[in-house]
């Protein structure tokens, strides 16, 4: 029999990782188009992830509708 204990945590971790990868892809796509900001809503934008982005030079502003404006310098 297959053990499924902890599956919920594994699902959450996988989905969070996917959401954060999409944020990074959005940043890289915008940067490759010469843009210096994006506005995005994502469950991947956890406080820890936003802090890591800030350490890499991507600042953020929370907007009233739950989205974040992510911006960086060229």
PDB file of N, CA, C and O in Angstrom, chain B, residues numbered from 101:
ATOM      1  N   UNK B 101       0.828  -1.173   0.000  1.00  0.00           N
ATOM      2  CA  UNK B 101       0.000   0.000   0.000  1.00  0.00           C
ATOM      3  C   UNK B 101       0.882   1.248   0.000  1.00  0.00           C
ATOM      4  O   UNK B 101       1.919   1.279   0.662  1.00  0.00           O
ATOM      5  N   UNK B 102       0.480   2.246  -0.720  1.00  0.00           N
ATOM      6  CA  UNK B 102       1.220   3.505  -0.797  1.00  0.00           C
ATOM      7  C   UNK B 102       0.848   4.382   0.391  1.00  0.00           C
ATOM      8  O   UNK B 102      -0.330   4.529   0.717  1.00  0.00           O
ATOM      9  N   UNK B 103       1.850   4.959   1.032  1.00  0.00           N
ATOM     10  CA  UNK B 103       1.604   5.865   2.149  1.00  0.00           C
ATOM     11  C   UNK B 103       1.385   7.274   1.612  1.00  0.00           C
ATOM     12  O   UNK B 103       2.174   7.772   0.809  1.00  0.00           O
ATOM     13  N   UNK B 104       0.309   7.908   2.063  1.00  0.00           N
ATOM     14  CA  UNK B 104       0.023   9.262   1.575  1.00  0.00           C
ATOM     15  C   UNK B 104       0.059  10.295   2.693  1.00  0.00           C
ATOM     16  O   UNK B 104      -0.418  11.416   2.520  1.00  0.00           O
ATOM     17  N   UNK B 105       0.619   9.924   3.835  1.00  0.00           N
ATOM     18  CA  UNK B 105       0.749  10.858   4.942  1.00  0.00           C
ATOM     19  C   UNK B 105       1.610  12.038   4.499  1.00  0.00           C
ATOM     20  O   UNK B 105       2.674  11.849   3.909  1.00  0.00           O
ATOM     21  N   UNK B 106       1.152  13.242   4.782  1.00  0.00           N
ATOM     22  CA  UNK B 106       1.908  14.439   4.422  1.00  0.00           C
ATOM     23  C   UNK B 106       1.706  14.879   2.992  1.00  0.00           C
ATOM     24  O   UNK B 106       2.367  15.812   2.537  1.00  0.00           O
ATOM     25  N   UNK B 107       0.807  14.230   2.271  1.00  0.00           N
ATOM     26  CA  UNK B 107       0.583  14.581   0.865  1.00  0.00           C
ATOM     27  C   UNK B 107       0.127  16.028   0.719  1.00  0.00           C
ATOM     28  O   UNK B 107       0.520  16.708  -0.229  1.00  0.00           O
ATOM     29  N   UNK B 108      -0.695  16.501   1.646  1.00  0.00           N
ATOM     30  CA  UNK B 108      -1.185  17.871   1.578  1.00  0.00           C
ATOM     31  C   UNK B 108      -0.023  18.864   1.592  1.00  0.00           C
ATOM     32  O   UNK B 108      -0.028  19.835   0.835  1.00  0.00           O
ATOM     33  N   UNK B 109       0.971  18.625   2.449  1.00  0.00           N
ATOM     34  CA  UNK B 109       2.142  19.494   2.504  1.00  0.00           C
ATOM     35  C   UNK B 109       2.921  19.448   1.197  1.00  0.00           C
ATOM     36  O   UNK B 109       3.398  20.478   0.720  1.00  0.00           O
ATOM     37  N   UNK B 110       3.051  18.264   0.620  1.00  0.00           N
ATOM     38  CA  UNK B 110       3.767  18.123  -0.646  1.00  0.00           C
ATOM     39  C   UNK B 110       3.044  18.854  -1.772  1.00  0.00           C
ATOM     40  O   UNK B 110       3.680  19.479  -2.621  1.00  0.00           O
ATOM     41  N   UNK B 111       1.723  18.778  -1.778  1.00  0.00           N
ATOM     42  CA  UNK B 111       0.940  19.474  -2.803  1.00  0.00           C
ATOM     43  C   UNK B 111       1.133  20.977  -2.655  1.00  0.00           C
ATOM     44  O   UNK B 111       1.372  21.674  -3.641  1.00  0.00           O
ATOM     45  N   UNK B 112       1.029  21.481  -1.419  1.00  0.00           N
ATOM     46  CA  UNK B 112       1.206  22.913  -1.172  1.00  0.00           C
ATOM     47  C   UNK B 112       2.594  23.372  -1.617  1.00  0.00           C
ATOM     48  O   UNK B 112       2.729  24.400  -2.281  1.00  0.00           O
ATOM     49  N   UNK B 113       3.612  22.617  -1.254  1.00  0.00           N
ATOM     50  CA  UNK B 113       4.984  22.972  -1.617  1.00  0.00           C
ATOM     51  C   UNK B 113       5.164  22.997  -3.130  1.00  0.00           C
ATOM     52  O   UNK B 113       5.805  23.904  -3.662  1.00  0.00           O
ATOM     53  N   UNK B 114       4.612  22.023  -3.820  1.00  0.00           N
ATOM     54  CA  UNK B 114       4.720  21.970  -5.283  1.00  0.00           C
ATOM     55  C   UNK B 114       3.997  23.146  -5.929  1.00  0.00           C
ATOM     56  O   UNK B 114       4.517  23.763  -6.860  1.00  0.00           O
ATOM     57  N   UNK B 115       2.803  23.456  -5.438  1.00  0.00           N
ATOM     58  CA  UNK B 115       2.035  24.554  -6.026  1.00  0.00           C
ATOM     59  C   UNK B 115       2.679  25.902  -5.724  1.00  0.00           C
ATOM     60  O   UNK B 115       2.683  26.787  -6.580  1.00  0.00           O
ATOM     61  N   UNK B 116       3.222  26.070  -4.526  1.00  0.00           N
ATOM     62  CA  UNK B 116       3.904  27.305  -4.165  1.00  0.00           C
ATOM     63  C   UNK B 116       5.144  27.489  -5.032  1.00  0.00           C
ATOM     64  O   UNK B 116       5.398  28.587  -5.527  1.00  0.00           O
ATOM     65  N   UNK B 117       5.910  26.429  -5.218  1.00  0.00           N
ATOM     66  CA  UNK B 117       7.092  26.498  -6.079  1.00  0.00           C
ATOM     67  C   UNK B 117       6.730  26.876  -7.500  1.00  0.00           C
ATOM     68  O   UNK B 117       7.424  27.673  -8.132  1.00  0.00           O
ATOM     69  N   UNK B 118       5.645  26.306  -8.007  1.00  0.00           N
ATOM     70  CA  UNK B 118       5.185  26.632  -9.358  1.00  0.00           C
ATOM     71  C   UNK B 118       4.785  28.097  -9.448  1.00  0.00           C
ATOM     72  O   UNK B 118       5.139  28.774 -10.413  1.00  0.00           O
ATOM     73  N   UNK B 119       4.054  28.596  -8.458  1.00  0.00           N
ATOM     74  CA  UNK B 119       3.618  29.994  -8.464  1.00  0.00           C
ATOM     75  C   UNK B 119       4.818  30.936  -8.421  1.00  0.00           C
ATOM     76  O   UNK B 119       4.823  31.961  -9.102  1.00  0.00           O
ATOM     77  N   UNK B 120       5.823  30.602  -7.637  1.00  0.00           N
ATOM     78  CA  UNK B 120       7.005  31.449  -7.538  1.00  0.00           C
ATOM     79  C   UNK B 120       7.830  31.402  -8.819  1.00  0.00           C
ATOM     80  O   UNK B 120       8.409  32.414  -9.216  1.00  0.00           O
ATOM     81  N   UNK B 121       7.892  30.254  -9.464  1.00  0.00           N
ATOM     82  CA  UNK B 121       8.579  30.168 -10.757  1.00  0.00           C
ATOM     83  C   UNK B 121       7.880  31.044 -11.795  1.00  0.00           C
ATOM     84  O   UNK B 121       8.544  31.674 -12.617  1.00  0.00           O
ATOM     85  N   UNK B 122       6.561  31.089 -11.766  1.00  0.00           N
ATOM     86  CA  UNK B 122       5.813  31.936 -12.700  1.00  0.00           C
ATOM     87  C   UNK B 122       6.087  33.411 -12.449  1.00  0.00           C
ATOM     88  O   UNK B 122       6.159  34.195 -13.396  1.00  0.00           O
ATOM     89  N   UNK B 123       6.241  33.800 -11.191  1.00  0.00           N
ATOM     90  CA  UNK B 123       6.588  35.187 -10.872  1.00  0.00           C
ATOM     91  C   UNK B 123       7.952  35.516 -11.468  1.00  0.00           C
ATOM     92  O   UNK B 123       8.124  36.562 -12.094  1.00  0.00           O
ATOM     93  N   UNK B 124       8.912  34.629 -11.275  1.00  0.00           N
ATOM     94  CA  UNK B 124      10.260  34.855 -11.811  1.00  0.00           C
ATOM     95  C   UNK B 124      10.220  34.913 -13.338  1.00  0.00           C
ATOM     96  O   UNK B 124      10.887  35.755 -13.940  1.00  0.00           O
ATOM     97  N   UNK B 125       9.450  34.032 -13.964  1.00  0.00           N
ATOM     98  CA  UNK B 125       9.315  34.060 -15.426  1.00  0.00           C
ATOM     99  C   UNK B 125       8.712  35.382 -15.889  1.00  0.00           C
ATOM    100  O   UNK B 125       9.136  35.928 -16.907  1.00  0.00           O
ATOM    101  N   UNK B 126       7.736  35.898 -15.160  1.00  0.00           N
ATOM    102  CA  UNK B 126       7.116  37.178 -15.517  1.00  0.00           C
ATOM    103  C   UNK B 126       8.122  38.317 -15.407  1.00  0.00           C
ATOM    104  O   UNK B 126       8.158  39.205 -16.258  1.00  0.00           O
ATOM    105  N   UNK B 127       8.935  38.289 -14.359  1.00  0.00           N
ATOM    106  CA  UNK B 127       9.974  39.311 -14.189  1.00  0.00           C
ATOM    107  C   UNK B 127      10.972  39.234 -15.339  1.00  0.00           C
ATOM    108  O   UNK B 127      11.322  40.258 -15.925  1.00  0.00           O
ATOM    109  N   UNK B 128      11.431  38.035 -15.662  1.00  0.00           N
ATOM    110  CA  UNK B 128      12.426  37.875 -16.722  1.00  0.00           C
ATOM    111  C   UNK B 128      11.863  38.250 -18.088  1.00  0.00           C
ATOM    112  O   UNK B 128      12.571  38.838 -18.906  1.00  0.00           O
ATOM    113  N   UNK B 129      10.607  37.921 -18.342  1.00  0.00           N
ATOM    114  CA  UNK B 129       9.976  38.301 -19.611  1.00  0.00           C
ATOM    115  C   UNK B 129       9.898  39.813 -19.720  1.00  0.00           C
ATOM    116  O   UNK B 129      10.234  40.381 -20.759  1.00  0.00           O
ATOM    117  N   UNK B 130       9.454  40.469 -18.651  1.00  0.00           N
ATOM    118  CA  UNK B 130       9.359  41.933 -18.663  1.00  0.00           C
ATOM    119  C   UNK B 130      10.736  42.559 -18.864  1.00  0.00           C
ATOM    120  O   UNK B 130      10.884  43.497 -19.648  1.00  0.00           O
ATOM    121  N   UNK B 131      11.735  42.048 -18.163  1.00  0.00           N
ATOM    122  CA  UNK B 131      13.087  42.591 -18.287  1.00  0.00           C
ATOM    123  C   UNK B 131      13.628  42.404 -19.702  1.00  0.00           C
ATOM    124  O   UNK B 131      14.309  43.286 -20.224  1.00  0.00           O
ATOM    125  N   UNK B 132      13.334  41.275 -20.319  1.00  0.00           N
ATOM    126  CA  UNK B 132      13.821  41.034 -21.685  1.00  0.00           C
ATOM    127  C   UNK B 132      13.135  41.950 -22.693  1.00  0.00           C
ATOM    128  O   UNK B 132      13.636  42.146 -23.801  1.00  0.00           O
ATOM    129  N   UNK B 133      11.989  42.510 -22.307  1.00  0.00           N
ATOM    130  CA  UNK B 133      11.274  43.458 -23.163  1.00  0.00           C
ATOM    131  C   UNK B 133      11.627  44.903 -22.824  1.00  0.00           C
ATOM    132  O   UNK B 133      11.035  45.833 -23.371  1.00  0.00           O
ATOM    133  N   UNK B 134      12.589  45.092 -21.927  1.00  0.00           N
ATOM    134  CA  UNK B 134      13.039  46.427 -21.564  1.00  0.00           C
ATOM    135  C   UNK B 134      12.194  47.106 -20.500  1.00  0.00           C
ATOM    136  O   UNK B 134      12.379  48.293 -20.231  1.00  0.00           O
ATOM    137  N   UNK B 135      11.281  46.381 -19.895  1.00  0.00           N
ATOM    138  CA  UNK B 135      10.437  46.963 -18.852  1.00  0.00           C
ATOM    139  C   UNK B 135      11.133  46.854 -17.500  1.00  0.00           C
ATOM    140  O   UNK B 135      11.969  45.975 -17.294  1.00  0.00           O
ATOM    141  N   UNK B 136      10.784  47.749 -16.585  1.00  0.00           N
ATOM    142  CA  UNK B 136      11.396  47.744 -15.256  1.00  0.00           C
ATOM    143  C   UNK B 136      10.375  47.508 -14.145  1.00  0.00           C
ATOM    144  O   UNK B 136      10.660  47.749 -12.972  1.00  0.00           O
ATOM    145  N   UNK B 137       9.191  47.038 -14.515  1.00  0.00           N
ATOM    146  CA  UNK B 137       8.196  46.723 -13.483  1.00  0.00           C
ATOM    147  C   UNK B 137       7.116  45.813 -14.053  1.00  0.00           C
ATOM    148  O   UNK B 137       6.892  45.750 -15.262  1.00  0.00           O
ATOM    149  N   UNK B 138       6.458  45.114 -13.139  1.00  0.00           N
ATOM    150  CA  UNK B 138       5.263  44.342 -13.477  1.00  0.00           C
ATOM    151  C   UNK B 138       4.275  44.504 -12.324  1.00  0.00           C
ATOM    152  O   UNK B 138       4.666  44.804 -11.196  1.00  0.00           O
ATOM    153  N   UNK B 139       3.021  44.307 -12.612  1.00  0.00           N
ATOM    154  CA  UNK B 139       1.989  44.241 -11.577  1.00  0.00           C
ATOM    155  C   UNK B 139       1.412  42.841 -11.651  1.00  0.00           C
ATOM    156  O   UNK B 139       0.998  42.379 -12.715  1.00  0.00           O
ATOM    157  N   UNK B 140       1.388  42.170 -10.507  1.00  0.00           N
ATOM    158  CA  UNK B 140       1.031  40.755 -10.514  1.00  0.00           C
ATOM    159  C   UNK B 140       0.292  40.369  -9.231  1.00  0.00           C
ATOM    160  O   UNK B 140       0.554  40.913  -8.158  1.00  0.00           O
ATOM    161  N   UNK B 141      -0.621  39.437  -9.363  1.00  0.00           N
ATOM    162  CA  UNK B 141      -1.289  38.811  -8.216  1.00  0.00           C
ATOM    163  C   UNK B 141      -0.902  37.339  -8.238  1.00  0.00           C
ATOM    164  O   UNK B 141      -1.099  36.655  -9.242  1.00  0.00           O
ATOM    165  N   UNK B 142      -0.358  36.857  -7.144  1.00  0.00           N
ATOM    166  CA  UNK B 142       0.073  35.465  -7.088  1.00  0.00           C
ATOM    167  C   UNK B 142       0.119  35.007  -5.641  1.00  0.00           C
ATOM    168  O   UNK B 142       0.549  35.752  -4.760  1.00  0.00           O
ATOM    169  N   UNK B 143      -0.322  33.786  -5.399  1.00  0.00           N
ATOM    170  CA  UNK B 143      -0.209  33.212  -4.060  1.00  0.00           C
ATOM    171  C   UNK B 143       1.247  32.901  -3.729  1.00  0.00           C
ATOM    172  O   UNK B 143       1.581  32.622  -2.578  1.00  0.00           O
ATOM    173  N   UNK B 144       2.108  32.948  -4.737  1.00  0.00           N
ATOM    174  CA  UNK B 144       3.519  32.700  -4.516  1.00  0.00           C
ATOM    175  C   UNK B 144       4.249  33.866  -3.884  1.00  0.00           C
ATOM    176  O   UNK B 144       5.399  33.723  -3.466  1.00  0.00           O
ATOM    177  N   UNK B 145       3.601  35.017  -3.806  1.00  0.00           N
ATOM    178  CA  UNK B 145       4.245  36.203  -3.254  1.00  0.00           C
ATOM    179  C   UNK B 145       4.130  36.219  -1.731  1.00  0.00           C
ATOM    180  O   UNK B 145       3.461  37.072  -1.148  1.00  0.00           O
ATOM    181  N   UNK B 146       4.789  35.271  -1.115  1.00  0.00           N
ATOM    182  CA  UNK B 146       4.811  35.183   0.342  1.00  0.00           C
ATOM    183  C   UNK B 146       5.798  36.217   0.888  1.00  0.00           C
ATOM    184  O   UNK B 146       6.667  36.680   0.149  1.00  0.00           O
ATOM    185  N   UNK B 147       5.682  36.586   2.161  1.00  0.00           N
ATOM    186  CA  UNK B 147       6.639  37.548   2.725  1.00  0.00           C
ATOM    187  C   UNK B 147       8.096  37.118   2.542  1.00  0.00           C
ATOM    188  O   UNK B 147       8.952  37.945   2.231  1.00  0.00           O
ATOM    189  N   UNK B 148       8.377  35.843   2.733  1.00  0.00           N
ATOM    190  CA  UNK B 148       9.745  35.354   2.558  1.00  0.00           C
ATOM    191  C   UNK B 148      10.230  35.473   1.124  1.00  0.00           C
ATOM    192  O   UNK B 148      11.381  35.836   0.882  1.00  0.00           O
ATOM    193  N   UNK B 149       9.353  35.166   0.167  1.00  0.00           N
ATOM    194  CA  UNK B 149       9.720  35.255  -1.244  1.00  0.00           C
ATOM    195  C   UNK B 149       9.917  36.711  -1.651  1.00  0.00           C
ATOM    196  O   UNK B 149      10.846  37.027  -2.394  1.00  0.00           O
ATOM    197  N   UNK B 150       9.038  37.610  -1.164  1.00  0.00           N
ATOM    198  CA  UNK B 150       9.198  39.036  -1.457  1.00  0.00           C
ATOM    199  C   UNK B 150      10.515  39.557  -0.890  1.00  0.00           C
ATOM    200  O   UNK B 150      11.174  40.391  -1.511  1.00  0.00           O
ATOM    201  N   UNK B 151      10.895  39.069   0.279  1.00  0.00           N
ATOM    202  CA  UNK B 151      12.166  39.458   0.891  1.00  0.00           C
ATOM    203  C   UNK B 151      13.345  38.977   0.050  1.00  0.00           C
ATOM    204  O   UNK B 151      14.316  39.710  -0.135  1.00  0.00           O
ATOM    205  N   UNK B 152      13.264  37.753  -0.457  1.00  0.00           N
ATOM    206  CA  UNK B 152      14.324  37.230  -1.321  1.00  0.00           C
ATOM    207  C   UNK B 152      14.426  38.044  -2.605  1.00  0.00           C
ATOM    208  O   UNK B 152      15.527  38.341  -3.069  1.00  0.00           O
ATOM    209  N   UNK B 153      13.278  38.406  -3.180  1.00  0.00           N
ATOM    210  CA  UNK B 153      13.297  39.237  -4.388  1.00  0.00           C
ATOM    211  C   UNK B 153      13.954  40.579  -4.091  1.00  0.00           C
ATOM    212  O   UNK B 153      14.742  41.081  -4.891  1.00  0.00           O
ATOM    213  N   UNK B 154      13.626  41.158  -2.936  1.00  0.00           N
ATOM    214  CA  UNK B 154      14.198  42.449  -2.573  1.00  0.00           C
ATOM    215  C   UNK B 154      15.713  42.341  -2.420  1.00  0.00           C
ATOM    216  O   UNK B 154      16.439  43.253  -2.815  1.00  0.00           O
ATOM    217  N   UNK B 155      16.192  41.247  -1.858  1.00  0.00           N
ATOM    218  CA  UNK B 155      17.635  41.031  -1.737  1.00  0.00           C
ATOM    219  C   UNK B 155      18.305  40.958  -3.107  1.00  0.00           C
ATOM    220  O   UNK B 155      19.496  41.242  -3.234  1.00  0.00           O
ATOM    221  N   UNK B 156      17.541  40.577  -4.129  1.00  0.00           N
ATOM    222  CA  UNK B 156      18.062  40.482  -5.493  1.00  0.00           C
ATOM    223  C   UNK B 156      17.799  41.751  -6.303  1.00  0.00           C
ATOM    224  O   UNK B 156      18.045  41.776  -7.508  1.00  0.00           O
ATOM    225  N   UNK B 157      17.298  42.811  -5.645  1.00  0.00           N
ATOM    226  CA  UNK B 157      17.111  44.089  -6.330  1.00  0.00           C
ATOM    227  C   UNK B 157      15.730  44.313  -6.907  1.00  0.00           C
ATOM    228  O   UNK B 157      15.530  45.249  -7.680  1.00  0.00           O
ATOM    229  N   UNK B 158      14.768  43.465  -6.545  1.00  0.00           N
ATOM    230  CA  UNK B 158      13.393  43.627  -7.020  1.00  0.00           C
ATOM    231  C   UNK B 158      12.550  44.098  -5.838  1.00  0.00           C
ATOM    232  O   UNK B 158      12.231  43.318  -4.940  1.00  0.00           O
ATOM    233  N   UNK B 159      12.192  45.385  -5.848  1.00  0.00           N
ATOM    234  CA  UNK B 159      11.380  45.947  -4.773  1.00  0.00           C
ATOM    235  C   UNK B 159       9.906  45.737  -5.068  1.00  0.00           C
ATOM    236  O   UNK B 159       9.535  45.354  -6.177  1.00  0.00           O
ATOM    237  N   UNK B 160       9.066  45.990  -4.069  1.00  0.00           N
ATOM    238  CA  UNK B 160       7.637  45.764  -4.258  1.00  0.00           C
ATOM    239  C   UNK B 160       6.804  46.790  -3.518  1.00  0.00           C
ATOM    240  O   UNK B 160       7.217  47.339  -2.497  1.00  0.00           O
ATOM    241  N   UNK B 161       5.631  47.033  -4.056  1.00  0.00           N
ATOM    242  CA  UNK B 161       4.608  47.852  -3.418  1.00  0.00           C
ATOM    243  C   UNK B 161       3.314  47.058  -3.445  1.00  0.00           C
ATOM    244  O   UNK B 161       2.906  46.563  -4.496  1.00  0.00           O
ATOM    245  N   UNK B 162       2.674  46.936  -2.302  1.00  0.00           N
ATOM    246  CA  UNK B 162       1.379  46.256  -2.251  1.00  0.00           C
ATOM    247  C   UNK B 162       0.307  47.227  -2.717  1.00  0.00           C
ATOM    248  O   UNK B 162       0.285  48.385  -2.300  1.00  0.00           O
ATOM    249  N   UNK B 163      -0.579  46.754  -3.578  1.00  0.00           N
ATOM    250  CA  UNK B 163      -1.687  47.573  -4.046  1.00  0.00           C
ATOM    251  C   UNK B 163      -2.954  47.161  -3.308  1.00  0.00           C
ATOM    252  O   UNK B 163      -3.008  46.078  -2.724  1.00  0.00           O
ATOM    253  N   UNK B 164      -3.959  48.005  -3.331  1.00  0.00           N
ATOM    254  CA  UNK B 164      -5.173  47.767  -2.550  1.00  0.00           C
ATOM    255  C   UNK B 164      -5.956  46.539  -2.996  1.00  0.00           C
ATOM    256  O   UNK B 164      -6.692  45.959  -2.198  1.00  0.00           O
ATOM    257  N   UNK B 165      -5.815  46.139  -4.224  1.00  0.00           N
ATOM    258  CA  UNK B 165      -6.606  45.016  -4.737  1.00  0.00           C
ATOM    259  C   UNK B 165      -5.920  43.661  -4.569  1.00  0.00           C
ATOM    260  O   UNK B 165      -6.343  42.673  -5.170  1.00  0.00           O
ATOM    261  N   UNK B 166      -4.872  43.611  -3.761  1.00  0.00           N
ATOM    262  CA  UNK B 166      -4.191  42.350  -3.511  1.00  0.00           C
ATOM    263  C   UNK B 166      -3.057  42.053  -4.468  1.00  0.00           C
ATOM    264  O   UNK B 166      -2.350  41.059  -4.307  1.00  0.00           O
ATOM    265  N   UNK B 167      -2.876  42.911  -5.467  1.00  0.00           N
ATOM    266  CA  UNK B 167      -1.763  42.715  -6.397  1.00  0.00           C
ATOM    267  C   UNK B 167      -0.527  43.424  -5.850  1.00  0.00           C
ATOM    268  O   UNK B 167      -0.611  44.249  -4.940  1.00  0.00           O
ATOM    269  N   UNK B 168       0.604  43.086  -6.421  1.00  0.00           N
ATOM    270  CA  UNK B 168       1.863  43.728  -6.064  1.00  0.00           C
ATOM    271  C   UNK B 168       2.484  44.324  -7.308  1.00  0.00           C
ATOM    272  O   UNK B 168       2.431  43.738  -8.390  1.00  0.00           O
ATOM    273  N   UNK B 169       3.073  45.497  -7.143  1.00  0.00           N
ATOM    274  CA  UNK B 169       3.889  46.065  -8.210  1.00  0.00           C
ATOM    275  C   UNK B 169       5.324  45.705  -7.853  1.00  0.00           C
ATOM    276  O   UNK B 169       5.829  46.091  -6.799  1.00  0.00           O
ATOM    277  N   UNK B 170       5.968  44.967  -8.736  1.00  0.00           N
ATOM    278  CA  UNK B 170       7.374  44.601  -8.569  1.00  0.00           C
ATOM    279  C   UNK B 170       8.178  45.463  -9.524  1.00  0.00           C
ATOM    280  O   UNK B 170       7.824  45.583 -10.697  1.00  0.00           O
ATOM    281  N   UNK B 171       9.253  46.065  -9.039  1.00  0.00           N
ATOM    282  CA  UNK B 171      10.037  46.949  -9.895  1.00  0.00           C
ATOM    283  C   UNK B 171      11.521  46.826  -9.560  1.00  0.00           C
ATOM    284  O   UNK B 171      11.908  46.435  -8.459  1.00  0.00           O
ATOM    285  N   UNK B 172      12.335  47.177 -10.559  1.00  0.00           N
ATOM    286  CA  UNK B 172      13.779  47.049 -10.439  1.00  0.00           C
ATOM    287  C   UNK B 172      14.436  48.124 -11.282  1.00  0.00           C
ATOM    288  O   UNK B 172      13.799  48.727 -12.146  1.00  0.00           O
ATOM    289  N   UNK B 173      15.715  48.361 -11.024  1.00  0.00           N
ATOM    290  CA  UNK B 173      16.474  49.360 -11.784  1.00  0.00           C
ATOM    291  C   UNK B 173      17.257  48.680 -12.886  1.00  0.00           C
ATOM    292  O   UNK B 173      17.666  47.524 -12.771  1.00  0.00           O
ATOM    293  N   UNK B 174      17.453  49.427 -13.953  1.00  0.00           N
ATOM    294  CA  UNK B 174      18.246  48.941 -15.077  1.00  0.00           C
ATOM    295  C   UNK B 174      19.644  49.449 -14.928  1.00  0.00           C
ATOM    296  O   UNK B 174      20.498  49.164 -15.767  1.00  0.00           O
TER     297      UNK B 174
END
